[in-house]
Structure formats: structure tokens, C-alpha cells
Amino acid sequence: MVLVDLAAEVQKRLNIGLRVYRITHANDYFPHFPKKSIMVNHICGTDFGPSLVLITILAFTIYYLRKLKNNLNEPPLVPYKYPLIGHTYEIRKDCEGFLRRCREKYGDVYNIYRYGQVHTIAGKDYAHEFITNKHVDFLGAIEMSFPIMELLGLDKSTRVTSTKLIRDEITTLTPNTIEKFQLRAKIGLEKHLGLCEKPKTVYSLTETIREIHSFASAFVVFGEELSYDTELISSCAGFVNDLFKFARFPKTLAFIHPWLYKKQVQWMMRLGENPGERNRAKLINKLPPIVENRIKMMKEQGDKYNPTFDFIQSILDNNLAGEKENIDYDRLVIIIYKIIFNSISVTSMKLTDAIIDYAAETDYQKELMEEQEEIAKEYEPDGYLTISQLEKMVKLDSFIKESIRCNENILGLQKVNMSSSPIMLSNGYQIPPKRILYCDLLSVNESEKLQGSCPTKFDPRRYLNKEDPSTRISRAYLSFGLGRRACPARFFAIAQIKILLSMIIRNYKVSLASGTRPKKIVLEGVRISSSDGVVFEKR
């Protein structure tokens, strides 16, 4: 009863406090937020301190009650010095060193305490076991620590799985899709990068590449009708930037419990402008006329209807958006959001890393250029690359795969056990329900057994003549996941990277403004593309 009364009191204080809480420094992260002062003295008529103490007591009580009930054979918990903080500071300060020390002392599977939660870390020997487990989920892990659905302006009931849709449509590349992407990529390069008659230094290359890639791939996401809507395309590219801003907001309250951090982000969205809601409104305003017109044409033309290659049509064909007479636009929008994040964000970052690596690998640039010139003999100067010609770019493919491997996150492939039962690993350890798991990708990519000699060195020839293309997944290459749940869009993503990188190699001389490969930026196990200058000059 004491715990129930305590929980009720905390909830009462938070509900009252929500109406008056104001964020002082929100403008440092989001300029469109109104400047409002913190009114902590109005929370339930007292200072915020007592509420914070009650919340802390509640969090510790729940944690220890759960711990007492847990009789599972869990991996060892790495000791930590500071309550609440746990290992959070060590991961922020030196994630690589921390993981190496833990691996050496506790083996390939262990638990850490981070942001108010116990997380399980699995390395190269056991990561594949939870990655391929049918009971784990990526989006569920995100939702446990970050209000992703609220940020998208959607209710949890609208959550859908688009994996089958992507697998059915994107894994089959068509000549028309490849040609159309190249046409739009050429326009995007000219618009956002220019001809570069004189050397042009681009800082924050990720944002430029994101704009180019967003425009080039828009027809696949939105269809031909909306693919030239610059407001919509820029809005979606901006949404990715806003998403990262929210994700980087200080997680002070997460030290107590992730639930409090989620509430913190939700308050920010209520007090200011929610970028997800803003973009969702634009999409829902523009989609109905397109969808209704297609449904009308499908009914009128029947078997003679010639469908376009895009996700809107695929959603209609697979009936994932509900009955065609009663379209559920919320469900349609969330599928498009997931595609936007993966196609615009992830692919653009991998392409940015590949361009920086190309600029740094001056000795290999000549070999890549020679391969491009040899393949260029097969098509007209103003023509387009075919699927078979992309497959012949074996040197470029090896280069791209090595770039992806060397720039992979240190901690990644976040999952959560969604089952009501523990997951049993082959070494006997049990992973309890609702436990978040991470893969120690550093142990995978630094393993001589898996990667060959000198795994910490960038070797663009590592995969040459090994019949190991950049789309092939394995326990040594986890960037696209593993098993039945591996990223189904990796074939199209690699094709896009190849096309854009091929265009850049053939049309520009690329170098680093500093003359040396930039140091990788690591934020809590996540590698971030460098913002150092990259110089482009017309060939």
C-alpha cells in the first residue's frame, strides 16, 4: 500500500507540474520554441525538490523489487561506482575502451547499468543469437527510452510493420527505377553541389548529401506526382535533422529512469512545435488526392492499369493501408516515415562516410577511376548505368563494404525482448522480458577471425575476388542485420550509394581540406560523420 500511495502522489505532482513546467534553454536546441521561464515553485505549491526525491525513491523501490523477483541466470553485471549514473559516464567518455575492458574481464556477454536501466551487451560470439530471435524488436527498444511515436504525431495503435512491403518491392530492382534514380541524382548533384569549376569546399557534407539523396529517391517514396514537390522533400530532410536534435537533447532525467526522460521530451513537444506533427500534417494534406486518383484509375482500368514503382502504390496493392474505400492515412504515413528515416538518414550517412574515405584513400582513387572508365565504354556518354554494369563495379563494391564496416557504430542493432519469457542463449545465460540488448559491433569488426588480417586498418581491397558483395549479410558483417529480419532494402540502398559515388568519381576530383583523414566522432557508441571540409573540383 505504501508503494501504491507513493506512486499516486508522484503521479499527482507530475500531472499538476506538467501544466506549469517551462523549459528555459529550449531555444538553444529549437529556435522556434517560445522563451518561457521555469516555474518550479508552482509544482503542487512547493519546490520541485520533494517531487524529485519521491520519484527517485519510487524508481529505486521498483528496481529492487523487480531484482528480488528475478531468479534468472543472467549475464554478469559489470560493477559501477555511482548510483543512478552507473556506466553512463564511462560510455560517454570512452566507449571503445570501456567495452574492451568489459570484454576482457567478463567475456562476450554481460550487463551494464545505463540511463536508469540494465542493458545486455553481446559481442561477436553471441550477438547473432539475439539478432535473429523472433521475439526481439527494434522499434520497441526505441519506444522504451524515446517517445518516437509521439514525435511522429501518431498513436501507438497505428504502429505497423513494413518489412514485407519493402522486401516484396525494393529487393527487385528494375531498369526503369535505376534509370530514373540516376536522372534525378544528376539534377540533385548539379543543384546542391554544382559544377565546381573552381575548387569548392563543403563543410557538414552529410546535410548536402542528404538533400541530394532525398531528391534522387523521392519518386520511390512519394510517387512521381509528389517527387518534384521541393517543399515536401526539404521538409522530410529537415524532419531527419529535427529528429536527431531531439535525440541529442540532454538526458539528465534519464539517469533516474527512462520514463522521466520520455516525459521530458513530450513536454518539449507540447511546449514548442513538434516537427513530426508538422511533417505529418503536410503529408496527410498532399496524399489523399494522389491516393484517391490512383484508386479511381485502378477501378476503371482493372487489369489494364499500369502501376508505378513507389511505396504508395505498393501500400495500396498490399492493402496495408486498410480498405481502399476507407484509407487509414495514419497507417500510410507511419510506413512512409519509416522509409524516409532508413532511405534518407541511414543511406545518406553511409554515402557521406564513403565519400570521405574516397577522399582520404588517394592511392586507391586511380584504381576506382580506371574501373569507371572501363565500364563507361559500354554506354553512351549521356546514357545511364544498367544493373549489370553496377554489378561489374567490384572494386567500388569492395571499397563501399569496407567503408561501411570501418564506420559502423560501436554499439548498435538495439533490440528488446518483447516476449513474456526469457531468451536463452547457447551459453546458458537468460535475457529477461523487456530487456534492451545491444550488439558490441566493435568486437565484430576488430576480430581477425572474422575480418582477416589488420582488421583495424582501412583496406579497400579487403573483399576483392572473394565473392562477398556489400549486400551479403553474415556474422562478420552485421551492418544490415542478420537472418530473416535483415534489412530488405539493402539492395536498393547499395545501388543508390554506387550510383552517386560513381557519378562523383567520374565528375569531380575529391580531396580533404585538412589533407588528413578526419578523426571519427563517437557519441555514446554511435559514430557520427565528420563535418570537416571536403573539396570538390570539376575533372
N, C-alpha and C positions, 0 to 999 in steps of 0.2 A: 504493500500500500504506500509506503514511503516513496518508493521509486515512481509509482503512478502519480502521486501528488506532486513530486518534484518535476516530472515531465510536463504535467499540466501547467504548473507555474511558469516553467521556461517557455512553453508554447504561448501562454497568455502574454508574457512580456515581449516576445518576438513579434506577435501579431499587432500589439499596440505600437511597438517600436517601428514596425515597417511603415506606418503611416507618417512618421515624422523623421525617419532617418534620412540624412542627406550626405552625399559624398563630396568632400572638399576638393580633392585632386582629380576628379573625373576628367576635367578639361585637359590634363596632361596627356591623357590617352585618347579621348574622344572630344575634339573641339566643338562638336555640335551639342554637347551636354550643357544645360543651363548651370550657372555657378550658384550653388546653394550651400549653406553652411551646415555643419554637423550639429544636430540638436539633441545631443546625447542626454542632456539633463531632463528632457521631457519623456524619456522612456519610462513609462509606468510611474511617472512622478519622481523618479530617483535617478541616481547616476547609473551609467552603463556597467560599472564595476560589478555590482551584485549579480546582475544577469549573466555576465561573463563567468563569474565563479560558479553559478548554478549550472551553466552549460558545460563547464569543464568537469564538474562533479558527475553530471549525468553521463558524459562521454566515457569517463573512466569507469563508472559503475557498469555501464552496458558492456564495455570491452572486457572487463574482468569476469562478469557473469557469463559471457559467451566463452571465455577462455576456460572457465571451470567445467563447462559442459563438453568441451572438446577433448575427446579421448582418441583422436586420430593419430596415426603415425606420420606426423607432418615433417617436412624438411626442417633442419635446424634453423633457429632464429639467430641471426648474427647479433651479438651483444651491442648495445649502444649506451652512450654516456648520459644523454639528456632526455628526460621525459618530454612527451609531445613532439619534440623536434626529431627524435630518432636518428635515422640515417639521411634525412633530407638535405642537411647542410653538406655532408660529405659527397653526396651525389652531385649537388650543385657546384661544389668546389673542384672536385677531381673525379669525375665519374669513371674514367678509364682505370685509374689507379685503384679506386675503391673496388671495382668489380674484379680486378686481377687479384687483389689481396683476399677477397672473399672466396674466389675460386680456388686459390691455393690452399686455404685453410679449411674450407667447408665442402669442397667438392663442386660438382656440376649443378646441383640443385640446392637452394637454400632460401630462407625467408628474410626479408628486410622490413623495417618499420619506416614508412614514408607517408607524410601528409595524413597522419591520423589513421592509417590502415596498414595491415600486414600484406605485403606483396610477395609472391613467389617468383624467383628468378631461375630460369632453366637455361643451361648452356648447350653446347654442340651435341652432347651425347643424349640429351633427353628432350630438347625443345620440340623436336618433330612429333613427340608423343602427344603433347597438348595442342599443338597447332592443328593436327589432323583429327583431334577428338570432335565428335559430332555435337557435344554438349557445350562447347565454348563459343563465345560470340564477341565480335569486335565492338559493334555499336553499343552493346550492353555494358561493356567495360568503360566506354567513354561516358555513357549516361550516369554511371555511378559516381563520377567525380566532376562532371561538367554538364550543365543544362543544355545539351546540344539541340534537343527538340524544341525547347522554348526559344532558343536563339534563332531557329529556323521558322519560328512563328507557327509551330504545329503542335497538335496534341499527340500524346504517346499512342493513342488509338489508331493514328494514321500511319504508324510505322509499317513498312512493307519491305520485302526482300526483292531486290532487282537482279540477283546473281544469275538466275535462269535466263532472264531477259537479255542481259549482257552476253552471257555465254552463247545463246542462240543466234544473236545478231552480229556481235562485234568480232567473234572469232573467225568469221567468214569474211575475209577482205575481198572486195570486188574491184575490178579495174576502174569502174566509174568513181568509186569512193576515193581511191588513191589519186586519180587524176584531179578530182575536184579539190582535194586537200592541198595538192601542190599548187594549183591555181590560186587558191586563197592564201597559202603560205607566202607565195611570191608577192602578192599585194600587201600582206602584213609586214614583210621584211622591208619593202620599199617605203611603207608609211611610217613605221616605228624605228627603223634602223637607218634607212636612207641609202643612197648610192655610195656614200663615203668617199667622194672624190679626193678629199683630204682626210688624213687620219682623224678618226672620231673616237674619243674615249667615253665609254659608257660605264657609269657607276650604278650600283644596285641593278645589276644585269637581270636579276630574277624578275623584277617588275616589267622590264622591257620584253623579255621572253614570254612572260605571262600574257601580255597584251597581244603579241604576235600569235601565240598559240591559241588564245581564246578566239581570235578572229578566224584562224585557219580551221578550227574544229567546230565552229558554231553550227554549221549545217547539219552535223551529225546529232547534235544535242537538240536544237530548236527547229530543225527543218529549214528548207530553202526559203520559206516565207518570212522567217524572222532572222535569217542568217546575216542580213546586212543592217539589222537594227543596231546601230552603234551604241545607242543609249542602253539597250538591254545587255549587250556584250560587255560594255565597260562596267555596267552595274554588277554583273556577275563576277567579273575580275576583281572589282572593288570589294565584293562580298567576301572573297577569299582573304583579302588583306584585313578586313574588319574582323573576320573570324580569328585570325592569328593575333590581333590586338587584344581581343577578349581573352584568348588562351594565355597570353603573356602577362595579364594583369596580376599584380602581386597576390600570392596565395596565402596571405597571413592567417586567415581564419581556418584554412585547411590544416594547419598544424594541430588544431583542436579536433576537427572532424571534417571530412569532405562535404558533408551535408551543409555545414555552415558556409563553405566556400561557394557551393552551388547557390545558396540563398543570396550571397553577396553579389554574384553575377546577375541573378534575377532582379535584385534591387536596382542594379545599374541599368538594366534594360528597361525597367519601369520608370526610372527617373529621367532617363535620356531617350535616345532613339535607337530602336532595335534594328540593326542592319538586315537581319534575316527577315524580319517582318516587312521592311521596306522593299526588299527584292522580291519577296513572295507576292506582295501586292501588285508589283509590276508584271510579274509572270501571269498571275491569275487574270489580270486585265487584258493581256495580249493573247493568251492561249485559247479562250472559248471560240472566237471567230474562226481560228485555224482548225481547231478540232471539229467544230460543227460542220464546216465546209467539207472536210475530209469524210466525215460520216455520211454526209449527203451524197458525195460522189461515189462512195463505196456501195451505197444502196442503189443508186441509179445505174451504175456501170456493172455491178456484180462481178462476174469472173473476168470481165474485160478491164477492170480497174488496175492501173499500173502503179503499185505503191512506191513511195520514195524510201530511200535508206536513211532513216533517222529514228531517234528514240520515241518521238511522239507517235509515229506510225506503228512502231513495234509494240508500244503500250496498248494501242487500240487492237492490234492483231492478236496480242496475247490476253486481251481483256483484263489486264492488271489494274485498269483504272475504273473497274465497275462496269455496269451495263452501259452500252453505247448510247442508250436513250437517257441515261442519268449519270453523266460523268462525275466522278469524285475527283475534283481538281486538287484537293489537298493531297490525295494519294499520288496523283500525277506529279505534283510539284516536288514532293519529297524524293521521288525517284530521280527527277532531273537534278535536284540539289546534290544527291549522292554522286551522280555522274559528273557534275560540274567540279565537285571537290577533287575527285580522282583524276579527271582529264586535265583540268586547268592547273590545279595545285601540284599534285604529285608529279605528273609528266613534265610540267614546266621546270620544276626544281631539278629533276634528273637531267633534263636537257641543258639547263644552266651549268650544272656541275661538269657535264661532258664538254661544253664549250671552254670552260676554264681549264680543264685538263688538256684539251687540244692546244690551247694557247701556251700551256706550260711544257708540253711534250714536243719541243721544236725538232728533235731528231726524227720523230715519227710522222711529222706533218708531210714530209716529202712522200713517204710510202702511201699515205692516205690519198694524197693528191694524184699520185700515179694511178691508183686504183680507180678513182673517179674519172680520170681522163680515158682510161681503157674502157670503162663501161659507157662513157659518153659517146664512143664511136658507134654504139648500137642504136642511138636515137638521134633525131633531128635536134639542132641547137635550141629551137623553141618548143621541142616536144616534152613529154613527161616520162618519168621513170615508171617502169612496169613492176609488177610484183616479183617477177623472175629476176629482174635487174637488181632489185633491193636484196634479194636472197644471195646474189653474187658478191655483195659487198662484205666479204668475210673478214677483211682487215678492219673495216669500220665496225662490224658487229662485235669483234673481239675487243676493240677499243671501248665501245659503249658498255659492254658487260663488265669490263674491268673498272670503268668509271663508276658504274652503279655499285659494284662491290666495295670499292675503296671509300665511297662517300656515304655508305649505308649508316643508319643510326647505330649508336652503341647499344641502346635499349630499344626494342621495338616489338612489333607484332603483338600488341597489347590485346589480351583476351580476358574473359571472365567465365568462370564455371557457372552456367545457367541451370545446371541440373540440381535436383534436391538431394543428390547423393554425391559423395566424394569421388574424384577422379583418381584412379590407381595407376601410378607409374610402374614401369617394369622393375625398378629398384626397390619397390615396396612402399615408397612414400605416397601419402594420400593428400590430395588437394581438396579442401572443404568447399562446399557450395558458396557462391558469391565471392570467391577469392579471385582477385585480379592477378594474372600471370603475365610475365614479360619474358621475351627471349633475349638472352645475352648474345647479341649478334656479333659483338667483338670477339667472343671465343670461337665463333664460326668462321669469321673472316681472317682470323690470325692463326688458324690451325694449319700447320704444314701437311698434316694428313689429308685434310680436305682441299686445300688450295695449292699444294705443291710448294716448291722452294721459294724462299723470300716472300712470305705472304703479306708482310707489312709494306712491301715495295710496290709501287705502281708499275705494272708490266703490261703494256698494251698488246703484247703478243701472247699473253698467257693462255688464251683459248684458241689460238690458231691451229688448224689441222687436227682438232680434237673432236669434231662433230658435237660441239657443245655450245649451241647458239644462245643468244641472250634471252630467248623466250623459254628455254628449257629449265624447269624448276627441279631442284634436288636438295638434299640435306646440306650440300655445300653452298647453295645459292638460294637464300630464303627471301630475297627482296620482294618477290611476288607471292609469298606464301608457299603452301605445300599441300598436296593431296587434292581432294575434291573441292576444297574451298579456296584453292589458289586463284589469284586474280584472273578472271576470264578475259579481261580487256588488255592483257599484256601484249598480245599480238599486234593490236592496233596501236598501242602506246609505243612499242618499239619501232613500228613502221613510221610513226609520226616523228620520233626522235631521229631516225635515219634520214628521212626526207629533209627535215630542217637543217640537220648537221651537214648533209651532203650539199645543200644549197649554200650554206655559209662557207664551206671549204672551197667550193668552186668559184665563189664570187668575191670573197674577202680574204685578205691577209689578216690573221688574228694574232695578237700578242698581248702580254700583260704589261700594264703601265709601270708596275714596280720592277719588272724584269725577273721576278722570282715567284714560285708557286705560293699563293697566299695560305696562311695558316688556317686550318679548319676551325670554325667556331662551333663549340659544343654547349648546348643549354640543356641541362638535366638529361643527358643521354641522347639528345636529338642534335644531329649535325645540321647546321644552317649554312646555306650557300654564302660565299664571301661577297661583300659589297665593294671590294677593291676594283679599281678601274681596269676594263678590258678594252683594248684598242682595235678598231676595225678600219681597214683601208681597202679600197677597191683594187682588185687584181688587175 
